[in-house]
């Protein structure tokens, strides 16, 4: 690229400064704009070309400086003379500083015209470092509606996924509207006055520092730069002897009054969502006209607190409808843009976006994902979630999950449609993986902030207390089976330090009894947590690695519990029918499958995986059933063994946690009641804390309403809750059913005659 050529006889002041300051002179201060203005005022036309008075002749300027330097110095002055001359110099300096001199010419008029005509071109040209990814289809739609609202009026509300740039788009729209003179007064409104001032501050920084804006809109940026961030200069600033009337305060900006400028005297103000802050905004211009806001930009007008308060949401809606839309004054319409995020159903943003409730706002909801992978891919994504969670729990970075996705991406992407394919992090492979990672991190936040379809939640009523559960004892001795029970199930929850286990007896109608529970190795304390456990697997099985320790622990525990018979009240002996072992914990998955295959009790053992099936998830009932699959009440045993050569059970944990809590709520003596052994409620204090470690939230999404269970904020242990769920599922697998509840756990086969069997054989 060729260098720019200069005519030394006709230099622009800015070019002269660059040339002079490019000369490296030791111990010399650079020539400043204010110094050059003073020199030009003193020298007049003697240092400019007569054909172009606004230019500077470099040779004449150098000669003038030489003559000034060579002027004879006068003799000593009296104190009064020195004081008077200093006052005159100070006054001249003030006058010189107040007048900003000539405004630089536009560097690229064609580029400026193109950006004035198109908001999209404006964003792409002056904020390329902000909008560096290709636009999505949703972005293009939103940009088009923003331009329409700015140019022709109307109201437009948009909800975009968090991180899509909606706030920056709104700020850029404010600046664009001001620079092209679309409205004499633009108001920027946020949830609070402090937030609104922060948004305005960003716009001010752009005007002060953006180099391309300075090249194409010098009539706006040059007077601002002349302030040098010293706001006291704004009152006296002049251009060609006339005040620029610039206002550069924290909550309001008035762009400089420059003849011929599209943005001359445009006002940009900021305000919080309070009626007292919004009402009465106006500005008296130099021509006597009083202007009021005609364009309003509203960015995230609600807080989390206000979204959860129906009264606050209604109040903010009223402010928006009355105070905000009435800012233009009687008989005048106001144009408005609102960028929002739906926090919960029925909040202010949700209502404004509803075209039935507020058709005037033309609400537009965009999503991060418009279609999730189909049911066949759900299994692989569940496996991906396990691998990723296990990696993060063990101080990893989730790269193993990324490699799993890389290997199965073709299948895992089937049926999906993401809005912005280019949006993903460096350590991710696609926008879909990025979205699924966000969903795994917090499903409720994902659907609210990234899908703009928040899950409807309401904390479940009549939650059992720890005291109520601990007190629900039946008087039966520990490990003794009540008379009417015909089934005995066990569950083992695998942790790195210890194995939690539980043993339950069941009647045919799902009346249940917790007859024993504990840990291996056994803890010699009445109350403890997983964090402060002293007797651990590693101490009980020294010399082995983690997998070896878990295998040894499972071998000892199952031999202790599955080998001996258990006595029923009538003297009959019973053995455990089914024992499920948790295989969800990543480092234990393979060793659990290996143990279930090699154990002498292999016929009773079944690895299990809990699945979080929320309101937005695909329910078990909608999975395509394959030949040989065993399907029961919200559990499945797929007819696949894979490389591990052992079948496993998949459990809808949300459903079964609700199920066992319902059984605990049933009164003693009623069918379907679940109770604890013994008579002393103090015995079961720790167990009761585990069983109440989670709370249920009723959630609605995609036409489904389910109970979703969440761990309490104090993060207590919940391992015996998992054990109780596993025991109940084991009973369902063995054919136990609750009257009135559909169960397909038992699949009876038609009887065959011996002759039929012989015909099949031959």
BAKE-339315 format. One line per 4 residues: number of its first residue (from 1); their letters; for each residue z, x, y of C-alpha. Coordinates in steps of 0.05 Angstrom, whole numbers. Layout:
! BAKE-339315
NUM	a	Z,X,Y | ...
END
This chain:
! BAKE-339315
1	xxxx	0,0,0 | -21,30,68 | 32,42,120 | 34,-2,182
5	xxxx	0,30,243 | 30,28,313 | -2,35,382 | 48,79,420
9	xxxx	23,48,486 | 40,-23,464 | 102,-24,421 | 145,-84,406
13	xxxx	218,-69,424 | 238,-75,350 | 184,-25,330 | 206,23,385
17	xxxx	277,21,359 | 253,37,288 | 211,96,313 | 264,126,358
21	xxxx	321,119,308 | 277,148,252 | 280,216,289 | 337,257,262
25	xxxx	372,288,323 | 439,322,308 | 500,291,341 | 457,236,373
29	xxxx	477,163,371 | 423,113,351 | 389,72,405 | 415,0,403
33	xxxx	382,-66,423 | 431,-75,481 | 416,-5,508 | 341,-17,504
37	xxxx	349,-83,541 | 389,-49,597 | 336,6,603 | 280,-46,607
41	xxxx	317,-85,660 | 328,-23,702 | 258,6,693 | 221,-60,700
45	xxxx	146,-58,687 | 143,17,697 | 152,30,623 | 105,-24,596
49	xxxx	30,-31,591 | 3,-75,648 | -39,-115,600 | 21,-132,556
53	xxxx	86,-135,598 | 129,-152,537 | 111,-86,503 | 140,-17,515
57	xxxx	97,45,528 | 130,101,489 | 104,156,535 | 124,120,599
61	xxxx	192,105,569 | 203,179,551 | 182,200,621 | 229,150,653
65	xxxx	288,174,610 | 272,246,631 | 272,228,705 | 337,190,697
69	xxxx	369,249,663 | 344,297,718 | 370,256,777 | 418,296,819
73	xxxx	490,276,810 | 527,254,871 | 590,287,895 | 661,266,880
77	xxxx	676,193,895 | 740,163,920 | 782,121,873 | 759,56,906
81	xxxx	685,77,900 | 694,95,827 | 729,28,814 | 674,-11,849
85	xxxx	618,25,812 | 654,14,746 | 661,-59,761 | 587,-62,778
89	xxxx	569,-27,714 | 613,-74,674 | 582,-135,706 | 513,-107,692
93	xxxx	532,-94,620 | 557,-165,613 | 494,-193,644 | 451,-149,600
97	xxxx	491,-168,537 | 486,-242,553 | 411,-242,556 | 382,-230,487
101	xxxx	315,-206,513 | 250,-220,477 | 252,-255,410 | 212,-218,356
105	xxxx	146,-247,335 | 139,-283,268 | 120,-233,215 | 82,-280,169
109	xxxx	61,-346,203 | 24,-370,141 | 85,-361,97 | 128,-397,148
113	xxxx	80,-456,152 | 77,-461,76 | 153,-463,71 | 160,-514,127
117	xxxx	112,-559,89 | 145,-551,21 | 219,-550,3 | 203,-519,-65
121	xxxx	164,-463,-31 | 223,-454,17 | 272,-444,-41 | 225,-398,-81
125	xxxx	209,-355,-20 | 275,-345,16 | 323,-352,-43 | 285,-319,-100
129	xxxx	348,-282,-121 | 385,-349,-129 | 330,-390,-163 | 306,-333,-208
133	xxxx	292,-375,-270 | 231,-421,-277 | 243,-492,-254 | 256,-544,-307
137	xxxx	223,-612,-305 | 289,-641,-280 | 291,-590,-224 | 221,-608,-202
141	xxxx	240,-682,-200 | 303,-669,-160 | 267,-623,-111 | 214,-677,-100
145	xxxx	267,-730,-85 | 305,-683,-39 | 242,-671,2 | 228,-745,5
149	xxxx	298,-761,29 | 295,-707,83 | 226,-725,109 | 224,-800,103
153	xxxx	296,-822,95 | 330,-860,39 | 389,-845,-6 | 388,-802,-68
157	xxxx	445,-785,-116 | 436,-734,-171 | 480,-711,-228 | 458,-646,-259
161	xxxx	492,-602,-312 | 543,-554,-287 | 510,-488,-268 | 441,-519,-255
165	xxxx	443,-500,-181 | 452,-569,-151 | 502,-545,-99 | 456,-488,-77
169	xxxx	398,-537,-75 | 438,-582,-29 | 456,-523,17 | 384,-500,18
173	xxxx	363,-572,35 | 411,-573,94 | 383,-508,120 | 311,-530,109
177	xxxx	322,-596,143 | 352,-560,203 | 298,-506,208 | 241,-556,206
181	xxxx	276,-604,254 | 277,-662,205 | 341,-690,236 | 377,-673,300
185	xxxx	445,-676,266 | 459,-658,194 | 529,-668,163 | 553,-632,101
189	xxxx	609,-669,64 | 651,-645,5 | 713,-668,-32 | 758,-632,19
193	xxxx	749,-604,88 | 763,-533,62 | 708,-540,10 | 659,-566,62
197	xxxx	674,-506,107 | 661,-459,50 | 593,-491,39 | 576,-485,113
201	xxxx	598,-413,113 | 546,-397,60 | 492,-426,104 | 517,-385,163
205	xxxx	514,-321,121 | 442,-337,101 | 423,-344,174 | 457,-278,191
209	xxxx	433,-235,134 | 372,-263,98 | 315,-214,117 | 257,-261,102
213	xxxx	288,-317,143 | 295,-268,200 | 222,-249,195 | 196,-320,195
217	xxxx	248,-357,237 | 268,-305,290 | 276,-361,342 | 337,-382,302
221	xxxx	363,-319,269 | 353,-269,326 | 402,-303,375 | 451,-310,317
225	xxxx	446,-236,301 | 456,-218,374 | 526,-249,369 | 543,-193,319
229	xxxx	596,-241,290 | 634,-241,356 | 639,-316,370 | 663,-305,442
233	xxxx	593,-283,461 | 564,-352,445 | 587,-384,511 | 550,-335,555
237	xxxx	488,-321,512 | 422,-331,549 | 349,-328,535 | 303,-316,595
241	xxxx	362,-334,640 | 377,-401,605 | 438,-413,561 | 422,-418,486
245	xxxx	482,-465,478 | 494,-436,409 | 557,-459,373 | 582,-416,316
249	xxxx	649,-445,294 | 681,-455,225 | 664,-529,217 | 603,-537,262
253	xxxx	540,-498,278 | 492,-514,335 | 428,-474,329 | 403,-439,393
257	xxxx	364,-479,444 | 298,-442,448 | 236,-473,479 | 183,-486,426
261	xxxx	231,-480,367 | 231,-537,316 | 305,-528,305 | 325,-523,379
265	xxxx	395,-551,387 | 400,-578,315 | 473,-592,295 | 502,-578,225
269	xxxx	574,-601,214 | 621,-600,155 | 673,-652,135 | 719,-673,79
273	xxxx	720,-740,44 | 770,-772,91 | 753,-828,138 | 788,-794,196
277	xxxx	746,-731,187 | 680,-767,182 | 684,-821,235 | 663,-809,306
281	xxxx	620,-748,297 | 571,-737,355 | 544,-683,400 | 522,-685,473
285	xxxx	458,-645,484 | 438,-610,548 | 387,-664,564 | 442,-716,565
289	xxxx	425,-746,497 | 483,-759,449 | 462,-748,377 | 498,-772,314
293	xxxx	487,-752,241 | 421,-777,213 | 422,-736,148 | 482,-729,103
297	xxxx	490,-680,45 | 548,-698,-1 | 568,-645,-52 | 617,-663,-109
301	xxxx	655,-714,-67 | 711,-724,-118 | 765,-681,-149 | 791,-685,-220
305	xxxx	854,-719,-194 | 815,-772,-156 | 767,-784,-214 | 826,-803,-259
309	xxxx	855,-849,-207 | 818,-916,-203 | 848,-929,-134 | 825,-862,-107
313	xxxx	756,-871,-136 | 750,-940,-103 | 775,-911,-38 | 723,-856,-38
317	xxxx	668,-905,-55 | 690,-947,5 | 689,-885,50 | 620,-868,26
321	xxxx	593,-939,36 | 627,-950,103 | 644,-887,141 | 590,-840,114
325	xxxx	531,-888,114 | 552,-914,182 | 552,-846,216 | 483,-856,247
329	xxxx	509,-911,291 | 492,-985,300 | 422,-1005,282 | 402,-936,254
333	xxxx	391,-915,182 | 418,-852,153 | 386,-808,100 | 432,-782,46
337	xxxx	434,-734,-13 | 492,-731,-61 | 502,-679,-116 | 557,-700,-163
341	xxxx	588,-690,-232 | 614,-748,-274 | 685,-730,-295 | 704,-794,-330
345	xxxx	673,-863,-341 | 682,-909,-282 | 697,-855,-231 | 663,-851,-164
349	xxxx	603,-810,-188 | 592,-854,-249 | 590,-916,-206 | 545,-887,-152
353	xxxx	495,-864,-205 | 494,-933,-236 | 431,-965,-207 | 457,-1035,-223
357	xxxx	519,-1023,-181 | 488,-981,-126 | 412,-987,-129 | 407,-959,-58
361	xxxx	426,-889,-82 | 370,-885,-134 | 417,-847,-180 | 387,-793,-225
365	xxxx	425,-767,-286 | 400,-705,-319 | 426,-672,-382 | 429,-604,-413
369	xxxx	407,-632,-481 | 365,-695,-487 | 364,-694,-564 | 410,-657,-611
373	xxxx	387,-628,-678 | 378,-679,-733 | 425,-694,-790 | 396,-641,-836
377	xxxx	411,-587,-785 | 482,-612,-774 | 507,-577,-836 | 481,-510,-812
381	xxxx	510,-519,-743 | 578,-535,-776 | 572,-469,-814 | 552,-434,-749
385	xxxx	615,-462,-716 | 659,-435,-772 | 628,-365,-768 | 634,-364,-692
389	xxxx	706,-388,-691 | 726,-338,-744 | 693,-281,-705 | 728,-300,-640
393	xxxx	795,-308,-675 | 789,-237,-700 | 772,-207,-632 | 697,-210,-645
397	xxxx	642,-231,-598 | 608,-284,-641 | 549,-239,-658 | 554,-257,-732
401	xxxx	542,-330,-714 | 482,-310,-672 | 452,-273,-731 | 464,-334,-774
405	xxxx	427,-375,-723 | 371,-324,-720 | 361,-330,-795 | 362,-406,-796
409	xxxx	335,-422,-726 | 273,-459,-750 | 315,-510,-788 | 372,-512,-738
413	xxxx	326,-529,-679 | 292,-588,-714 | 298,-652,-673 | 327,-620,-611
417	xxxx	302,-624,-540 | 335,-583,-484 | 321,-595,-411 | 318,-523,-388
421	xxxx	292,-476,-443 | 304,-413,-401 | 379,-426,-391 | 418,-382,-439
425	xxxx	460,-319,-437 | 438,-249,-456 | 476,-251,-522 | 444,-318,-542
429	xxxx	376,-333,-570 | 360,-401,-540 | 382,-455,-492 | 401,-498,-552
433	xxxx	449,-445,-577 | 478,-439,-507 | 489,-514,-505 | 521,-516,-574
437	xxxx	568,-459,-555 | 591,-499,-494 | 600,-560,-538 | 641,-521,-588
441	xxxx	685,-493,-533 | 705,-562,-507 | 666,-623,-529 | 696,-671,-478
445	xxxx	681,-623,-420 | 611,-612,-447 | 592,-685,-448 | 623,-696,-379
449	xxxx	599,-635,-341 | 535,-617,-378 | 510,-684,-404 | 537,-730,-349
453	xxxx	558,-778,-404 | 633,-768,-410 | 667,-789,-473 | 711,-849,-460
457	xxxx	782,-829,-478 | 847,-867,-480 | 910,-837,-510 | 928,-874,-573
461	xxxx	985,-923,-567 | 1046,-927,-613 | 1044,-854,-631 | 1098,-836,-681
465	xxxx	1154,-792,-657 | 1182,-733,-694 | 1249,-769,-702 | 1217,-831,-731
469	xxxx	1179,-791,-784 | 1240,-748,-802 | 1281,-811,-812 | 1231,-844,-859
473	xxxx	1264,-821,-923 | 1262,-860,-989 | 1323,-833,-1026 | 1283,-803,-1084
477	xxxx	1304,-734,-1107 | 1259,-676,-1089 | 1200,-665,-1138 | 1216,-730,-1176
481	xxxx	1158,-779,-1179 | 1173,-853,-1163 | 1162,-902,-1219 | 1097,-937,-1197
485	xxxx	1058,-873,-1183 | 1000,-854,-1227 | 970,-797,-1187 | 995,-730,-1163
489	xxxx	956,-688,-1113 | 967,-621,-1079 | 937,-585,-1020 | 942,-512,-999
493	xxxx	929,-491,-927 | 910,-417,-924 | 934,-374,-867 | 934,-298,-861
497	xxxx	1010,-292,-863 | 1029,-348,-910 | 1005,-406,-953 | 1028,-476,-933
501	xxxx	1029,-527,-989 | 1047,-600,-1002 | 1054,-644,-1063 | 1046,-720,-1058
505	xxxx	1051,-777,-1109 | 1009,-840,-1101 | 1008,-911,-1125 | 940,-944,-1136
509	xxxx	944,-981,-1069 | 956,-917,-1029 | 1030,-924,-1025 | 1050,-851,-1021
513	xxxx	1109,-805,-1028 | 1116,-734,-1003 | 1156,-705,-1061 | 1155,-631,-1042
517	xxxx	1126,-582,-992 | 1137,-510,-971 | 1106,-442,-961 | 1089,-383,-1004
521	xxxx	1124,-336,-998 | 1184,-381,-988 | 1220,-377,-922 | 1295,-375,-925
525	xxxx	1303,-413,-860 | 1306,-486,-841 | 1262,-478,-780 | 1208,-428,-765
529	xxxx	1137,-421,-738 | 1076,-385,-764 | 1084,-335,-707 | 1154,-313,-726
533	xxxx	1148,-317,-802 | 1185,-259,-834 | 1167,-265,-908 | 1092,-256,-910
537	xxxx	1036,-250,-962 | 1026,-177,-945 | 1099,-162,-963 | 1096,-204,-1027
541	xxxx	1031,-171,-1050 | 1033,-99,-1024 | 977,-50,-1037 | 920,-100,-1034
545	xxxx	872,-117,-978 | 874,-184,-942 | 828,-218,-992 | 867,-190,-1050
549	xxxx	932,-213,-1020 | 906,-284,-1011 | 879,-285,-1082 | 945,-261,-1110
553	xxxx	984,-312,-1069 | 939,-369,-1093 | 945,-346,-1165 | 1021,-344,-1163
557	xxxx	1029,-409,-1124 | 981,-450,-1167 | 1013,-423,-1231 | 1081,-444,-1205
561	xxxx	1059,-514,-1185 | 1001,-533,-1231 | 1028,-508,-1297 | 1093,-546,-1307
565	xxxx	1097,-621,-1315 | 1133,-666,-1265 | 1182,-720,-1287 | 1174,-792,-1265
569	xxxx	1233,-840,-1256 | 1219,-872,-1324 | 1221,-804,-1358 | 1145,-796,-1365
573	xxxx	1115,-729,-1351 | 1057,-721,-1303 | 1015,-663,-1280 | 977,-652,-1216
577	xxxx	910,-688,-1219 | 875,-652,-1162 | 890,-592,-1118 | 848,-580,-1056
581	xxxx	849,-512,-1022 | 830,-501,-949 | 768,-457,-945 | 756,-464,-870
585	xxxx	790,-400,-848 | 733,-351,-845 | 763,-290,-879 | 789,-333,-936
589	xxxx	727,-374,-951 | 695,-328,-1002 | 761,-311,-1037 | 780,-385,-1042
593	xxxx	714,-401,-1076 | 722,-341,-1121 | 793,-362,-1140 | 773,-435,-1153
597	xxxx	718,-409,-1200 | 760,-358,-1238 | 829,-391,-1241 | 855,-419,-1306
601	xxxx	865,-483,-1267 | 792,-486,-1244 | 784,-557,-1269 | 836,-582,-1219
605	xxxx	817,-539,-1159 | 768,-558,-1105 | 753,-518,-1041 | 752,-562,-980
609	xxxx	725,-559,-909 | 751,-602,-853 | 698,-628,-805 | 711,-651,-734
613	xxxx	670,-715,-731 | 677,-740,-659 | 648,-800,-624 | 585,-761,-607
617	xxxx	578,-731,-676 | 536,-757,-734 | 583,-798,-779 | 586,-782,-853
621	xxxx	556,-850,-868 | 491,-831,-835 | 479,-767,-875 | 422,-772,-923
625	xxxx	452,-777,-992 | 420,-730,-1042 | 418,-739,-1116 | 483,-719,-1148
629	xxxx	524,-722,-1084 | 592,-755,-1090 | 609,-796,-1029 | 676,-829,-1015
633	xxxx	717,-855,-958 | 697,-807,-902 | 691,-749,-951 | 633,-719,-989
637	xxxx	624,-672,-1047 | 552,-646,-1041 | 514,-632,-1104 | 503,-560,-1083
641	xxxx	540,-499,-1107 | 496,-444,-1078 | 514,-371,-1089 | 589,-388,-1096
645	xxxx	575,-432,-1158 | 631,-480,-1140 | 625,-550,-1111 | 667,-565,-1049
649	xxxx	692,-624,-1009 | 676,-641,-937 | 728,-682,-900 | 725,-722,-836
653	xxxx	792,-698,-809 | 794,-745,-750 | 790,-806,-795 | 841,-781,-845
657	xxxx	892,-760,-793 | 889,-830,-767 | 895,-856,-838 | 958,-817,-857
661	xxxx	991,-834,-791 | 977,-907,-804 | 1010,-899,-872 | 1071,-867,-839
665	xxxx	1074,-927,-792 | 1078,-978,-848 | 1148,-1005,-859 | 1187,-984,-921
669	xxxx	1172,-1030,-979 | 1104,-1053,-955 | 1041,-1033,-993 | 1008,-971,-965
673	xxxx	1073,-941,-939 | 1082,-866,-938 | 1152,-837,-941 | 1191,-772,-950
677	xxxx	1238,-752,-1006 | 1314,-748,-998 | 1362,-783,-951 | 1378,-731,-897
681	xxxx	1330,-734,-838 | 1352,-664,-816 | 1318,-637,-878 | 1250,-656,-852
685	xxxx	1255,-636,-779 | 1204,-580,-785 | 1157,-623,-826 | 1161,-679,-774
689	xxxx	1142,-630,-719 | 1080,-609,-758 | 1060,-681,-769 | 1065,-697,-694
693	xxxx	1033,-632,-670 | 970,-670,-652 | 956,-734,-614 | 898,-782,-620
697	xxxx	850,-801,-564 | 806,-862,-572 | 736,-839,-552 | 671,-875,-542
701	xxxx	602,-843,-542 | 533,-861,-566 | 556,-931,-586 | 614,-907,-630
705	xxxx	689,-912,-620 | 732,-864,-660 | 800,-831,-657 | 794,-758,-639
709	xxxx	856,-715,-654 | 874,-659,-606 | 928,-605,-612 | 982,-613,-560
713	xxxx	983,-566,-501 | 1043,-528,-528 | 1000,-507,-588 | 1052,-523,-642
717	xxxx	1040,-511,-717 | 1002,-568,-752 | 992,-539,-821 | 1031,-591,-861
721	xxxx	991,-645,-825 | 929,-612,-854 | 964,-611,-922 | 981,-685,-919
725	xxxx	909,-702,-901 | 885,-660,-960 | 933,-694,-1008 | 909,-763,-985
729	xxxx	836,-743,-993 | 852,-715,-1062 | 881,-783,-1080 | 818,-818,-1055
733	xxxx	776,-771,-1097 | 818,-791,-1158 | 804,-865,-1145 | 864,-887,-1103
737	xxxx	842,-939,-1052 | 874,-981,-998 | 861,-1056,-1008 | 811,-1081,-957
741	xxxx	783,-1012,-941 | 714,-996,-969 | 715,-936,-1015 | 659,-906,-1056
745	xxxx	700,-850,-1085 | 694,-876,-1156 | 624,-880,-1184 | 629,-914,-1252
749	xxxx	575,-900,-1303 | 546,-954,-1347 | 569,-950,-1419 | 517,-924,-1467
753	xxxx	508,-941,-1540 | 506,-887,-1592 | 434,-907,-1609 | 414,-897,-1536
757	xxxx	446,-829,-1535 | 409,-809,-1599 | 343,-833,-1569 | 355,-791,-1507
761	xx	373,-732,-1549 | 310,-736,-1590
END
